[in-house]
Amino acid sequence: MAELPEPEIVDIAGVLQSYADGDIDLICVLGPTASGKTRYAVRLAKEIDRLLTCGCLRRSPGGSPVKYGHAEILSADSRQVYRGMDIGTGKDLSEYDGVPYHLIDIAEAGAKYNIYEYQKDFEKAYRDIVSRGCVPILCGGSGLYIEAATCGYSLPDVPADPRLRAELEKEDTPALIARLAALKPLHNSTDYDTRKRLIRALEIALYEASHPVGRTHFLPKKTYYIGTLVSREERNAKIDRRLEARLQEGMTEEVQRLLDTGVPAEDLIYYGLEYKFVTLYLTGRLGYQDMKGQLAIAIHQFAKRQMTWFRGMERRGIKIHWVKPV
């Protein structure tokens, strides 16, 4: 098991001053599920608001105070975008405690919201926050969404190519991976952990090879990353307690309501984790105890993959300031 990074104490006033000086253009709070990242982001936003209110932020030594509005949070969660999927995604909107938030409840349950749409929606919300003189904080655990928001380049809206897909289906998996590796760096296995994902990644890479992608969109390019750090044992224990609480709060009933409103069972299974396993239970494919046990294991594994993603970001040169959340 890999050792955890050493926790730091982040100087919030210093980070805010760096934002005012233009050294950074976004603060990002990331971490695996059940690591306390939303609570930390809210505390961070409130501390930033306090610092802005007291007028202690200055453009230069002896200069006049810098005036900003307040801090606002942008979500980087691939499932909290869906309306009606509240308990299972852990929205806990009351946790924001008055801090404005964005990119939650922006798509209908049953839709196949994708990374391209997220980047466009993030860019629009980020531009709005900055234009109003407010401080943007990105918060989430979806590594792909975080990188789409902070990588500084645009993602192409690549159309499906049924003919190409049919041709790629004829090739074996090692050959497809080799073709993909010849077109782009393979930073991790998420591009090819399933044949469907591998073929889509190759479809995009082939499209980009003949359609140059712009890199000038209004996206942050100087992000300050803060990671919420918990041990695997503490994280798994919290996941188990939270799962029990969500089942008591009505997570099963929430999934049943979605089925009753016409969201197909296969669409809910597509969303994974809580929605997958509870749907399998409600449709008679799993017993209750099997559902609960398999779901807990799946969330443990998911949190481990999230942490692996973030450590991969570090290996690619991204500095993450790890903190112990309160």
Salt bridges, closest charged atoms under 4 A:
GLU8 OE2 - LYS319 NZ 3.54
GLU8 OE1 - HIS321 ND1 3.05
GLU47 OE2 - ARG50 NH2 2.82
GLU72 OE2 - HIS70 NE2 2.71
GLU72 OE1 - HIS102 NE2 2.60
GLU72 OE2 - ARG132 NH1 2.82
ASP86 OD1 - LYS91 NZ 2.82
GLU95 OE2 - ARG39 NH2 3.49
ASP97 OD2 - LYS46 NZ 3.44
ASP105 OD1 - LYS91 NZ 2.30
GLU108 OE2 - ARG83 NH2 2.72
GLU123 OE2 - ARG127 NH2 3.76
GLU123 OE1 - HIS217 ND1 3.30
ASP128 OD2 - ARG132 NH2 2.94
GLU147 OE2 - ARG316 NH2 2.48
GLU169 OE1 - ARG195 NH2 3.38
GLU171 OE2 - ARG179 NH1 2.77
ASP191 OD2 - LYS184 NZ 2.73
ASP193 OD1 - ARG197 NE 2.89
GLU203 OE1 - ARG165 NH2 2.95
GLU203 OE1 - ARG200 NH1 2.73
GLU233 OE2 - ARG232 NH2 3.84
ASP240 OD1 - HIS300 NE2 2.88
GLU244 OE1 - LYS292 NZ 2.39
GLU266 OE2 - ARG285 NH1 3.50
ASP267 OD1 - LYS112 NZ 2.84
GLU274 OE1 - ARG79 NH2 2.74
GLU274 OE2 - ARG246 NH1 3.53
GLU314 OE1 - ARG311 NE 2.46
